[in-house]
Amino acid sequence: TLLNTPRRIFWRVISANSRSTRYGMEFLQWFREKHPKTPFVMLTAKTGALEFNKAKQAGANYFLMKPLLPDDLKLRLKGIIDTLAD
């Protein structure tokens, strides 16, 4: 797959965490091991502090709560990109 390509460089990653599985968190942990400096945005419907702390500990740089309207998502991502540019 594209993620297994050794020379692939990622500028940023946006991933969703599912309520029914742990795939989002597992992907974050796997990705963070291979790309420790790439900004990672986790989208989730889970609202608890425990989930937020798990994502931060696993290496998420940003944590956004779903649902997000497209315009809200656009503004928040723009803010993240602006922060990274500083």
N, CA, C and O atoms as a GROMACS GRO file, in nm:
protein
  344
    1THR      N    1   0.083  -0.119   0.000
    1THR     CA    2   0.000   0.000   0.000
    1THR      C    3   0.087   0.124   0.000
    1THR      O    4   0.209   0.117   0.016
    2LEU      N    5   0.022   0.237  -0.019
    2LEU     CA    6   0.094   0.364  -0.019
    2LEU      C    7   0.168   0.388   0.112
    2LEU      O    8   0.278   0.442   0.111
    3LEU      N    9   0.108   0.348   0.223
    3LEU     CA   10   0.172   0.371   0.353
    3LEU      C   11   0.298   0.288   0.372
    3LEU      O   12   0.384   0.324   0.452
    4ASN      N   13   0.310   0.178   0.299
    4ASN     CA   14   0.428   0.093   0.312
    4ASN      C   15   0.539   0.132   0.217
    4ASN      O   16   0.645   0.068   0.217
    5THR      N   17   0.520   0.234   0.136
    5THR     CA   18   0.622   0.281   0.045
    5THR      C   19   0.732   0.349   0.126
    5THR      O   20   0.705   0.448   0.194
    6PRO      N   21   0.855   0.299   0.121
    6PRO     CA   22   0.961   0.351   0.209
    6PRO      C   23   0.994   0.498   0.190
    6PRO      O   24   1.031   0.564   0.288
    7ARG      N   25   0.981   0.552   0.071
    7ARG     CA   26   1.021   0.690   0.048
    7ARG      C   27   0.905   0.788   0.056
    7ARG      O   28   0.923   0.906   0.026
    8ARG      N   29   0.791   0.744   0.094
    8ARG     CA   30   0.674   0.831   0.101
    8ARG      C   31   0.691   0.930   0.214
    8ARG      O   32   0.721   0.891   0.327
    9ILE      N   33   0.672   1.060   0.186
    9ILE     CA   34   0.680   1.165   0.286
    9ILE      C   35   0.541   1.224   0.303
    9ILE      O   36   0.475   1.258   0.205
   10PHE      N   37   0.497   1.237   0.427
   10PHE     CA   38   0.365   1.290   0.458
   10PHE      C   39   0.382   1.429   0.518
   10PHE      O   40   0.466   1.451   0.604
   11TRP      N   41   0.299   1.521   0.471
   11TRP     CA   42   0.302   1.655   0.524
   11TRP      C   43   0.216   1.665   0.649
   11TRP      O   44   0.254   1.731   0.746
   12ARG      N   45   0.100   1.599   0.647
   12ARG     CA   46   0.012   1.590   0.765
   12ARG      C   47  -0.084   1.475   0.742
   12ARG      O   48  -0.107   1.432   0.629
   13VAL      N   49  -0.141   1.426   0.852
   13VAL     CA   50  -0.236   1.315   0.847
   13VAL      C   51  -0.359   1.354   0.926
   13VAL      O   52  -0.349   1.409   1.036
   14ILE      N   53  -0.476   1.323   0.869
   14ILE     CA   54  -0.602   1.341   0.940
   14ILE      C   55  -0.667   1.204   0.944
   14ILE      O   56  -0.688   1.141   0.840
   15SER      N   57  -0.698   1.157   1.063
   15SER     CA   58  -0.753   1.023   1.079
   15SER      C   59  -0.873   1.028   1.172
   15SER      O   60  -0.881   1.111   1.263
   16ALA      N   61  -0.966   0.937   1.149
   16ALA     CA   62  -1.084   0.927   1.236
   16ALA      C   63  -1.070   0.808   1.328
   16ALA      O   64  -1.016   0.704   1.289
   17ASN      N   65  -1.117   0.823   1.449
   17ASN     CA   66  -1.119   0.714   1.545
   17ASN      C   67  -1.263   0.663   1.552
   17ASN      O   68  -1.356   0.741   1.572
   18SER      N   69  -1.281   0.534   1.537
   18SER     CA   70  -1.414   0.475   1.532
   18SER      C   71  -1.462   0.436   1.671
   18SER      O   72  -1.384   0.394   1.756
   19ARG      N   73  -1.592   0.450   1.692
   19ARG     CA   74  -1.651   0.406   1.819
   19ARG      C   75  -1.647   0.255   1.835
   19ARG      O   76  -1.628   0.204   1.946
   20SER      N   77  -1.664   0.183   1.726
   20SER     CA   78  -1.679   0.038   1.735
   20SER      C   79  -1.547  -0.038   1.730
   20SER      O   80  -1.542  -0.156   1.763
   21THR      N   81  -1.439   0.029   1.690
   21THR     CA   82  -1.310  -0.039   1.682
   21THR      C   83  -1.201   0.051   1.737
   21THR      O   84  -1.225   0.168   1.768
   22ARG      N   85  -1.083  -0.004   1.748
   22ARG     CA   86  -0.968   0.074   1.793
   22ARG      C   87  -0.876   0.105   1.676
   22ARG      O   88  -0.762   0.146   1.697
   23TYR      N   89  -0.922   0.088   1.553
   23TYR     CA   90  -0.836   0.105   1.437
   23TYR      C   91  -0.774   0.244   1.429
   23TYR      O   92  -0.657   0.256   1.393
   24GLY      N   93  -0.848   0.346   1.462
   24GLY     CA   94  -0.794   0.482   1.455
   24GLY      C   95  -0.675   0.499   1.547
   24GLY      O   96  -0.574   0.555   1.506
   25MET      N   97  -0.686   0.453   1.670
   25MET     CA   98  -0.576   0.464   1.766
   25MET      C   99  -0.460   0.374   1.727
   25MET      O  100  -0.344   0.412   1.740
   26GLU      N  101  -0.492   0.255   1.678
   26GLU     CA  102  -0.386   0.164   1.633
   26GLU      C  103  -0.310   0.223   1.515
   26GLU      O  104  -0.188   0.215   1.508
   27PHE      N  105  -0.385   0.284   1.422
   27PHE     CA  106  -0.321   0.349   1.308
   27PHE      C  107  -0.231   0.463   1.355
   27PHE      O  108  -0.120   0.477   1.306
   28LEU      N  109  -0.278   0.543   1.448
   28LEU     CA  110  -0.199   0.653   1.502
   28LEU      C  111  -0.068   0.601   1.562
   28LEU      O  112   0.038   0.655   1.534
   29GLN      N  113  -0.076   0.497   1.643
   29GLN     CA  114   0.044   0.442   1.705
   29GLN      C  115   0.141   0.388   1.600
   29GLN      O  116   0.262   0.412   1.607
   30TRP      N  117   0.088   0.315   1.503
   30TRP     CA  118   0.171   0.260   1.396
   30TRP      C  119   0.236   0.372   1.316
   30TRP      O  120   0.356   0.369   1.289
   31PHE      N  121   0.155   0.473   1.277
   31PHE     CA  122   0.205   0.582   1.196
   31PHE      C  123   0.310   0.663   1.272
   31PHE      O  124   0.413   0.701   1.215
   32ARG      N  125   0.285   0.689   1.399
   32ARG     CA  126   0.376   0.769   1.481
   32ARG      C  127   0.513   0.702   1.491
   32ARG      O  128   0.615   0.771   1.493
   33GLU      N  129   0.516   0.569   1.499
   33GLU     CA  130   0.645   0.497   1.505
   33GLU      C  131   0.726   0.520   1.378
   33GLU      O  132   0.848   0.533   1.384
   34LYS      N  133   0.660   0.525   1.265
   34LYS     CA  134   0.728   0.538   1.137
   34LYS      C  135   0.751   0.683   1.094
   34LYS      O  136   0.846   0.712   1.020
   35HIS      N  137   0.667   0.773   1.141
   35HIS     CA  138   0.674   0.914   1.100
   35HIS      C  139   0.656   1.003   1.224
   35HIS      O  140   0.552   1.067   1.240
   36PRO      N  141   0.756   1.008   1.310
   36PRO     CA  142   0.740   1.077   1.439
   36PRO      C  143   0.720   1.229   1.430
   36PRO      O  144   0.669   1.289   1.524
   37LYS      N  145   0.760   1.290   1.321
   37LYS     CA  146   0.752   1.436   1.313
   37LYS      C  147   0.636   1.488   1.229
   37LYS      O  148   0.616   1.609   1.221
   38THR      N  149   0.560   1.399   1.168
   38THR     CA  150   0.448   1.441   1.083
   38THR      C  151   0.329   1.482   1.169
   38THR      O  152   0.286   1.404   1.254
   39PRO      N  153   0.275   1.602   1.150
   39PRO     CA  154   0.156   1.643   1.226
   39PRO      C  155   0.040   1.547   1.204
   39PRO      O  156   0.014   1.504   1.091
   40PHE      N  157  -0.030   1.515   1.310
   40PHE     CA  158  -0.138   1.417   1.306
   40PHE      C  159  -0.261   1.475   1.372
   40PHE      O  160  -0.256   1.516   1.488
   41VAL      N  161  -0.372   1.478   1.299
   41VAL     CA  162  -0.500   1.528   1.351
   41VAL      C  163  -0.593   1.410   1.369
   41VAL      O  164  -0.619   1.336   1.274
   42MET      N  165  -0.643   1.391   1.490
   42MET     CA  166  -0.738   1.282   1.520
   42MET      C  167  -0.878   1.340   1.528
   42MET      O  168  -0.904   1.433   1.604
   43LEU      N  169  -0.969   1.284   1.448
   43LEU     CA  170  -1.111   1.321   1.453
   43LEU      C  171  -1.184   1.211   1.528
   43LEU      O  172  -1.162   1.093   1.501
   44THR      N  173  -1.269   1.247   1.622
   44THR     CA  174  -1.340   1.144   1.697
   44THR      C  175  -1.473   1.195   1.750
   44THR      O  176  -1.492   1.315   1.771
   45ALA      N  177  -1.565   1.102   1.771
   45ALA     CA  178  -1.693   1.134   1.834
   45ALA      C  179  -1.686   1.107   1.984
   45ALA      O  180  -1.779   1.139   2.058
   46LYS      N  181  -1.576   1.049   2.029
   46LYS     CA  182  -1.558   1.020   2.171
   46LYS      C  183  -1.523   1.150   2.242
   46LYS      O  184  -1.432   1.222   2.201
   47THR      N  185  -1.596   1.180   2.349
   47THR     CA  186  -1.583   1.310   2.413
   47THR      C  187  -1.508   1.310   2.544
   47THR      O  188  -1.484   1.416   2.601
   48GLY      N  189  -1.472   1.195   2.593
   48GLY     CA  190  -1.411   1.188   2.725
   48GLY      C  191  -1.266   1.231   2.729
   48GLY      O  192  -1.194   1.222   2.630
   49ALA      N  193  -1.224   1.277   2.846
   49ALA     CA  194  -1.085   1.317   2.866
   49ALA      C  195  -0.992   1.198   2.849
   49ALA      O  196  -0.878   1.215   2.806
   50LEU      N  197  -1.039   1.079   2.882
   50LEU     CA  198  -0.957   0.959   2.868
   50LEU      C  199  -0.916   0.938   2.723
   50LEU      O  200  -0.800   0.910   2.695
   51GLU      N  201  -1.011   0.952   2.630
   51GLU     CA  202  -0.980   0.935   2.488
   51GLU      C  203  -0.885   1.043   2.439
   51GLU      O  204  -0.791   1.015   2.364
   52PHE      N  205  -0.908   1.166   2.482
   52PHE     CA  206  -0.819   1.276   2.446
   52PHE      C  207  -0.677   1.246   2.493
   52PHE      O  208  -0.581   1.261   2.417
   53ASN      N  209  -0.664   1.205   2.618
   53ASN     CA  210  -0.531   1.176   2.674
   53ASN      C  211  -0.464   1.059   2.605
   53ASN      O  212  -0.343   1.061   2.583
   54LYS      N  213  -0.542   0.957   2.570
   54LYS     CA  214  -0.486   0.842   2.496
   54LYS      C  215  -0.432   0.886   2.361
   54LYS      O  216  -0.323   0.845   2.321
   55ALA      N  217  -0.508   0.969   2.292
   55ALA     CA  218  -0.464   1.016   2.160
   55ALA      C  219  -0.339   1.102   2.173
   55ALA      O  220  -0.246   1.089   2.093
   56LYS      N  221  -0.335   1.189   2.271
   56LYS     CA  222  -0.217   1.273   2.292
   56LYS      C  223  -0.094   1.187   2.326
   56LYS      O  224   0.014   1.209   2.272
   57GLN      N  225  -0.113   1.089   2.414
   57GLN     CA  226  -0.003   1.001   2.452
   57GLN      C  227   0.045   0.917   2.333
   57GLN      O  228   0.164   0.885   2.323
   58ALA      N  229  -0.046   0.882   2.245
   58ALA     CA  230  -0.010   0.803   2.127
   58ALA      C  231   0.056   0.888   2.020
   58ALA      O  232   0.115   0.834   1.926
   59GLY      N  233   0.048   1.021   2.034
   59GLY     CA  234   0.119   1.107   1.941
   59GLY      C  235   0.034   1.199   1.856
   59GLY      O  236   0.086   1.262   1.764
   60ALA      N  237  -0.096   1.209   1.884
   60ALA     CA  238  -0.179   1.303   1.808
   60ALA      C  239  -0.139   1.446   1.846
   60ALA      O  240  -0.127   1.479   1.964
   61ASN      N  241  -0.120   1.528   1.745
   61ASN     CA  242  -0.088   1.668   1.771
   61ASN      C  243  -0.213   1.751   1.796
   61ASN      O  244  -0.210   1.848   1.872
   62TYR      N  245  -0.322   1.711   1.732
   62TYR     CA  246  -0.449   1.784   1.743
   62TYR      C  247  -0.562   1.682   1.756
   62TYR      O  248  -0.552   1.571   1.705
   63PHE      N  249  -0.667   1.722   1.824
   63PHE     CA  250  -0.778   1.633   1.854
   63PHE      C  251  -0.906   1.712   1.828
   63PHE      O  252  -0.935   1.808   1.898
   64LEU      N  253  -0.983   1.672   1.726
   64LEU     CA  254  -1.106   1.741   1.690
   64LEU      C  255  -1.227   1.652   1.716
   64LEU      O  256  -1.224   1.532   1.689
   65MET      N  257  -1.332   1.713   1.768
   65MET     CA  258  -1.454   1.638   1.801
   65MET      C  259  -1.552   1.639   1.684
   65MET      O  260  -1.578   1.743   1.624
   66LYS      N  261  -1.606   1.521   1.653
   66LYS     CA  262  -1.712   1.511   1.552
   66LYS      C  263  -1.846   1.525   1.623
   66LYS      O  264  -1.853   1.497   1.743
   67PRO      N  265  -1.950   1.565   1.559
   67PRO     CA  266  -1.954   1.601   1.416
   67PRO      C  267  -1.901   1.743   1.395
   67PRO      O  268  -1.915   1.830   1.481
   68LEU      N  269  -1.842   1.762   1.280
   68LEU     CA  270  -1.795   1.894   1.239
   68LEU      C  271  -1.860   1.927   1.105
   68LEU      O  272  -1.862   1.845   1.013
   69LEU      N  273  -1.913   2.046   1.095
   69LEU     CA  274  -1.964   2.091   0.967
   69LEU      C  275  -1.844   2.120   0.876
   69LEU      O  276  -1.737   2.156   0.925
   70PRO      N  277  -1.860   2.104   0.745
   70PRO     CA  278  -1.747   2.126   0.654
   70PRO      C  279  -1.678   2.262   0.673
   70PRO      O  280  -1.555   2.269   0.671
   71ASP      N  281  -1.755   2.367   0.692
   71ASP     CA  282  -1.693   2.499   0.712
   71ASP      C  283  -1.615   2.505   0.843
   71ASP      O  284  -1.509   2.567   0.849
   72ASP      N  285  -1.667   2.440   0.949
   72ASP     CA  286  -1.596   2.435   1.077
   72ASP      C  287  -1.465   2.357   1.063
   72ASP      O  288  -1.361   2.399   1.114
   73LEU      N  289  -1.472   2.244   0.994
   73LEU     CA  290  -1.353   2.163   0.974
   73LEU      C  291  -1.249   2.243   0.895
   73LEU      O  292  -1.130   2.241   0.929
   74LYS      N  293  -1.292   2.310   0.793
   74LYS     CA  294  -1.202   2.391   0.711
   74LYS      C  295  -1.133   2.498   0.796
   74LYS      O  296  -1.012   2.517   0.786
   75LEU      N  297  -1.209   2.568   0.879
   75LEU     CA  298  -1.151   2.673   0.965
   75LEU      C  299  -1.053   2.616   1.066
   75LEU      O  300  -0.946   2.673   1.090
   76ARG      N  301  -1.089   2.504   1.125
   76ARG     CA  302  -1.001   2.444   1.226
   76ARG      C  303  -0.872   2.392   1.163
   76ARG      O  304  -0.764   2.408   1.219
   77LEU      N  305  -0.885   2.330   1.045
   77LEU     CA  306  -0.764   2.283   0.977
   77LEU      C  307  -0.677   2.400   0.932
   77LEU      O  308  -0.554   2.391   0.937
   78LYS      N  309  -0.739   2.508   0.889
   78LYS     CA  310  -0.663   2.626   0.851
   78LYS      C  311  -0.586   2.678   0.972
   78LYS      O  312  -0.469   2.716   0.960
   79GLY      N  313  -0.651   2.680   1.088
   79GLY     CA  314  -0.583   2.723   1.210
   79GLY      C  315  -0.464   2.635   1.244
   79GLY      O  316  -0.359   2.684   1.286
   80ILE      N  317  -0.482   2.505   1.226
   80ILE     CA  318  -0.373   2.410   1.252
   80ILE      C  319  -0.258   2.434   1.154
   80ILE      O  320  -0.142   2.439   1.194
   81ILE      N  321  -0.291   2.450   1.027
   81ILE     CA  322  -0.188   2.473   0.926
   81ILE      C  323  -0.115   2.604   0.954
   81ILE      O  324   0.008   2.611   0.943
   82ASP      N  325  -0.190   2.708   0.991
   82ASP     CA  326  -0.126   2.837   1.026
   82ASP      C  327  -0.032   2.821   1.145
   82ASP      O  328   0.076   2.880   1.147
   83THR      N  329  -0.072   2.742   1.244
   83THR     CA  330   0.012   2.718   1.361
   83THR      C  331   0.140   2.646   1.321
   83THR      O  332   0.248   2.679   1.370
   84LEU      N  333   0.128   2.549   1.232
   84LEU     CA  334   0.244   2.474   1.188
   84LEU      C  335   0.341   2.561   1.108
   84LEU      O  336   0.462   2.538   1.108
   85ALA      N  337   0.286   2.661   1.039
   85ALA     CA  338   0.368   2.748   0.955
   85ALA      C  339   0.452   2.846   1.039
   85ALA      O  340   0.553   2.898   0.992
   86ASP      N  341   0.410   2.870   1.163
   86ASP     CA  342   0.481   2.965   1.248
   86ASP      C  343   0.617   2.913   1.292
   86ASP      O  344   0.689   2.981   1.364
   0.00000   0.00000   0.00000
